[in-house]
Amino acid sequence: MLAHVTNASFTAVEARASRACTAQQLADALLGSKTMARRVLAERRLCSARDGRVLVGASRVAAGEGVILRLATPDGADDLLAEPARSFEPARILWHDRFALAADKPAGLLVHGDGTGAATLTDSVRAALCRMAHERDWPYVPVAQAVNRLDVDTSGIVLFSLAREFQPTFDALVGNHDGTLRKYYLAIVEGSFPRGPLTIDAPIARDRHQAQRMRVGRSGKPSQTRVVCVDRRKGASLVACRLLTGRRHQIRVHLSHAGHPLLGDELYGRADGPLMLHAAALGFAHPVTGERVMLRTEWPERFAKLFSYRVVDWSILG
């Protein structure tokens, strides 16, 4: 990494250049976006840690030299801190640092608002952050922005960014599909799934006859899902999956295409109960600090009716 973060607070991030470069190059690497880097430099928010001088794009930064990025307070963050209580149930936070957090989404809850006024995971995360800010005497409540999504009936891990300046780095983490972000799911499917592990490699396209559906088709985008059968019981199989690409409804489409649709999947199987799909684990190299992060959720309650808790060795999926 060109810029190594050494310290972070609610007001500033300190970083050190790993080699000689310009301030523009360092800001590009630190923020993951040339547009954001130009904005920060234009707003005079990057300065030398040694003497406090404001850095412009052409300023030289020596190898090992420290810089300080002053963070902007999000609009409305102080208003959130002033609120005595929230009307939403606080989300279960699995992990957080100054730059991001991971929340455990229940099945049936939207990640973002859909215009109907229904409660969302974003509302619950905001409530959790309000509580944390009051309990830990934070100067303001960070504004959380989801960087990955789950279907409303899918439960599990959703990642949120917490600093506007570093939003592009997390967007890139999710959007690159280069293996840096490893997404692992649990699913219960119909029938006796092969023991595996196996890789379902089938392109996914939109269904021309039903707007909500996707389908396997030669005109689709390349799509790969790695699957291993964990257990079988009562005509159903518990499978663990890793997404190698990130297409819409990818696991649901691929498993249905393989002849084993998810239980409760009204689009690609039968509507015979809740959708049995859970985003169970998430592993990634932190795009700002470089830290290795591995997150796991609790065993879904709806899964326990068929399969009791067990430790899943995610490494078998690569």
C-alpha positions in Angstrom: 0.0 0.0 0.0 1.3 3.5 -0.9 -0.3 5.0 2.3 -0.3 3.1 5.6 -2.9 4.3 8.2 -1.3 4.7 11.6 -4.1 6.3 13.6 -7.7 7.3 13.2 -10.2 9.3 15.2 -13.6 11.0 14.5 -11.8 14.1 13.4 -8.7 13.0 11.5 -6.8 10.1 10.0 -3.1 9.9 10.2 -1.2 8.0 7.5 2.4 7.4 6.4 3.7 7.2 2.9 5.5 3.9 2.1 7.5 5.6 -0.7 8.2 9.0 -2.2 5.2 10.4 -4.1 3.0 13.4 -4.6 0.2 14.4 -2.3 -2.2 13.6 -5.2 -0.9 10.1 -5.5 -1.0 9.5 -1.8 -4.6 10.8 -1.5 -5.6 8.6 -4.5 -4.2 5.5 -2.8 -5.6 6.4 0.6 -9.1 7.2 -0.5 -9.5 4.9 -3.5 -11.0 7.6 -5.6 -9.4 10.4 -7.7 -12.6 12.4 -7.4 -12.7 12.2 -3.6 -8.9 12.9 -3.4 -9.3 16.0 -5.5 -12.1 17.2 -3.3 -10.1 16.6 -0.1 -7.1 18.5 -1.5 -9.3 21.3 -2.8 -10.9 21.7 0.6 -7.4 21.9 2.1 -8.0 18.9 4.4 -4.7 17.1 3.8 -1.6 18.4 5.6 1.9 17.4 6.7 2.1 15.8 10.1 5.6 17.3 10.6 4.9 21.0 10.2 1.1 21.3 9.5 1.5 22.8 6.0 -1.4 22.2 3.7 -0.6 19.9 0.9 -1.7 20.5 -2.7 -1.7 17.9 -5.4 1.8 18.5 -6.6 3.3 18.6 -3.1 6.1 16.1 -2.6 5.7 13.6 0.2 8.9 11.7 1.3 9.1 8.0 2.0 8.0 7.5 5.6 6.6 11.0 5.9 3.3 11.3 7.9 0.2 13.2 6.7 -3.0 14.1 8.4 -6.4 13.9 6.7 -9.1 16.0 8.5 -12.5 14.3 8.2 -15.6 16.3 7.5 -18.5 16.0 10.0 -21.5 14.5 8.1 -24.5 16.6 7.6 -27.1 16.0 10.4 -24.7 14.0 12.5 -25.0 16.4 15.4 -28.8 16.2 15.2 -28.6 12.5 15.5 -26.5 12.8 18.6 -29.0 15.2 20.2 -31.9 12.7 19.8 -32.7 11.2 23.2 -34.1 7.9 21.8 -34.7 6.1 18.5 -37.9 4.5 17.4 -36.2 1.6 15.7 -34.8 -1.5 17.3 -30.9 -1.2 17.2 -29.2 -3.6 14.9 -26.9 -6.3 16.1 -23.4 -5.0 15.3 -20.9 -7.8 14.6 -17.8 -5.7 14.2 -16.9 -2.1 13.7 -13.9 0.3 13.5 -13.7 4.0 12.6 -14.3 3.3 8.9 -16.9 0.6 8.7 -19.2 -1.8 10.5 -21.0 -5.1 9.8 -24.6 -5.7 10.9 -26.6 -8.9 11.2 -29.7 -8.5 9.1 -32.8 -10.5 10.0 -34.8 -12.1 7.3 -37.8 -10.0 6.1 -36.0 -6.7 6.7 -35.1 -4.3 3.8 -31.5 -2.9 3.7 -32.7 0.4 2.2 -36.0 2.2 2.2 -38.4 1.4 -0.7 -40.6 4.5 -0.4 -43.3 2.7 1.6 -42.0 3.9 5.0 -41.2 0.4 6.1 -38.4 -0.1 8.7 -35.0 -0.9 7.3 -31.7 -2.3 8.4 -30.2 1.1 7.8 -32.7 2.6 10.3 -31.6 -0.1 12.8 -27.9 0.5 12.3 -28.5 4.2 12.8 -30.3 3.5 16.1 -27.4 1.3 17.2 -24.9 4.0 16.3 -26.9 6.6 18.3 -26.8 4.3 21.3 -23.0 3.6 20.9 -22.4 7.4 20.5 -24.1 8.2 23.8 -22.6 5.3 25.7 -19.0 6.0 24.5 -19.2 9.8 24.4 -18.5 10.1 20.6 -18.4 13.7 19.3 -21.1 12.8 16.7 -23.0 9.9 15.2 -21.3 8.5 12.1 -23.6 8.2 9.0 -23.7 4.6 7.9 -24.0 3.7 4.2 -24.6 0.1 3.1 -22.0 -1.1 0.6 -23.5 -4.6 -0.1 -27.1 -5.7 -0.2 -29.1 -8.8 0.6 -32.6 -9.7 -0.7 -35.3 -8.8 1.8 -35.9 -12.5 2.7 -32.1 -13.3 3.0 -30.5 -12.9 6.4 -26.9 -12.3 7.4 -24.0 -9.9 7.2 -24.3 -6.5 5.6 -21.3 -4.2 5.5 -21.6 -0.4 6.0 -19.1 2.4 5.6 -18.9 5.1 8.3 -16.8 7.8 6.7 -17.7 9.6 3.5 -14.1 10.0 2.5 -13.5 6.3 2.5 -16.8 5.2 1.0 -15.1 4.6 -2.5 -12.6 2.2 -1.0 -15.4 0.0 0.4 -17.5 0.3 -2.8 -14.4 -0.9 -4.7 -14.0 -3.8 -2.3 -17.5 -5.1 -3.0 -17.5 -4.2 -6.8 -14.1 -5.6 -7.9 -15.0 -9.4 -7.6 -11.2 -10.1 -7.5 -11.4 -12.4 -4.5 -10.4 -9.8 -1.9 -14.0 -10.0 -0.5 -15.0 -13.6 0.3 -18.7 -14.0 0.8 -19.9 -17.3 2.3 -23.6 -18.4 2.6 -25.6 -21.2 4.1 -28.6 -22.6 2.3 -31.1 -25.4 2.7 -32.1 -27.0 -0.7 -34.4 -29.6 -1.9 -33.2 -33.1 -2.4 -29.9 -34.9 -1.8 -27.1 -32.6 -3.0 -23.8 -34.2 -4.1 -21.1 -34.1 -1.5 -18.7 -32.0 -3.5 -17.2 -29.6 -3.3 -18.1 -28.5 -6.8 -18.3 -25.3 -8.8 -21.4 -24.3 -10.7 -20.2 -22.3 -13.7 -23.1 -21.0 -15.6 -23.8 -17.5 -17.1 -26.7 -15.6 -15.6 -29.0 -13.3 -17.6 -32.3 -11.5 -17.0 -35.4 -13.5 -17.6 -37.1 -11.8 -20.6 -40.5 -13.1 -19.5 -40.5 -12.2 -15.8 -38.8 -9.0 -14.7 -38.1 -10.2 -11.2 -36.3 -13.3 -12.2 -32.9 -14.2 -13.5 -32.0 -17.3 -15.5 -29.0 -19.3 -16.7 -28.4 -18.5 -20.4 -25.6 -18.2 -22.9 -26.3 -14.4 -23.2 -25.7 -13.9 -19.5 -22.6 -12.7 -17.6 -20.0 -15.2 -16.4 -21.1 -16.6 -13.0 -19.4 -19.1 -10.6 -20.6 -20.4 -7.3 -18.6 -22.9 -5.2 -20.8 -25.3 -3.2 -20.2 -28.1 -0.7 -22.9 -30.3 1.0 -22.6 -30.1 4.8 -25.4 -32.5 5.8 -28.6 -34.2 4.5 -31.8 -34.8 6.3 -35.5 -35.5 5.5 -35.2 -34.9 1.8 -33.2 -31.7 2.2 -29.6 -30.7 2.1 -27.6 -28.1 4.1 -25.1 -26.6 1.7 -22.3 -24.0 2.1 -21.6 -21.7 -0.8 -19.0 -19.1 -1.8 -19.7 -16.5 -4.4 -16.9 -16.2 -6.9 -18.9 -13.6 -8.8 -21.7 -11.3 -7.6 -24.7 -11.6 -9.9 -28.3 -10.9 -8.8 -29.9 -13.9 -7.2 -26.8 -15.9 -8.1 -27.0 -18.6 -5.5 -30.8 -19.1 -5.9 -30.4 -19.3 -9.7 -27.4 -21.6 -9.7 -28.8 -24.1 -7.2 -32.2 -24.2 -8.9 -30.4 -24.8 -12.2 -28.5 -27.7 -10.6 -31.9 -29.2 -9.7 -31.8 -28.3 -6.0 -33.8 -25.1 -5.5 -33.7 -23.4 -2.1 -36.5 -24.2 0.3 -39.0 -21.3 0.5 -37.8 -19.8 -2.8 -41.1 -18.8 -4.6 -39.2 -17.4 -7.6 -37.0 -20.4 -8.4 -38.6 -23.2 -6.5 -41.7 -23.5 -4.2 -43.2 -21.1 -1.7 -43.3 -23.6 1.2 -42.0 -21.4 4.0 -39.3 -18.9 4.7 -36.4 -18.5 2.2 -33.5 -20.7 3.5 -30.6 -18.5 2.6 -28.2 -16.9 5.1 -25.1 -14.7 4.5 -23.1 -16.5 7.2 -19.5 -15.3 6.9 -17.5 -12.5 5.3 -13.8 -12.3 4.9 -11.8 -9.4 3.5 -8.6 -7.4 3.6 -9.6 -4.0 5.1 -9.2 -1.5 2.2 -8.0 1.2 4.5 -5.9 -0.4 7.2 -4.9 -3.6 5.4 -6.1 -5.7 8.4 -7.5 -9.2 7.7 -11.1 -9.3 8.9 -13.2 -12.5 9.2 -16.8 -12.1 10.3 -19.4 -14.8 11.3 -23.0 -14.8 12.4 -25.0 -16.9 14.7 -26.9 -20.0 13.4 -30.2 -18.8 11.9 -33.1 -19.8 14.0 -35.2 -20.9 11.1 -32.5 -23.3 10.0 -32.5 -25.0 13.4 -35.8 -26.7 12.5 -34.0 -29.0 10.1 -30.3 -28.7 10.9 -28.8 -28.0 14.3 -25.8 -25.7 14.8 -22.4 -27.0 13.5 -19.1 -25.4 12.8 -18.6 -24.9 9.1 -15.0 -25.1 7.7 -15.2 -22.3 5.2 -11.7 -22.9 3.9 -13.0 -26.0 2.0 -14.6 -23.5 -0.4 -11.3 -21.7 -1.0 
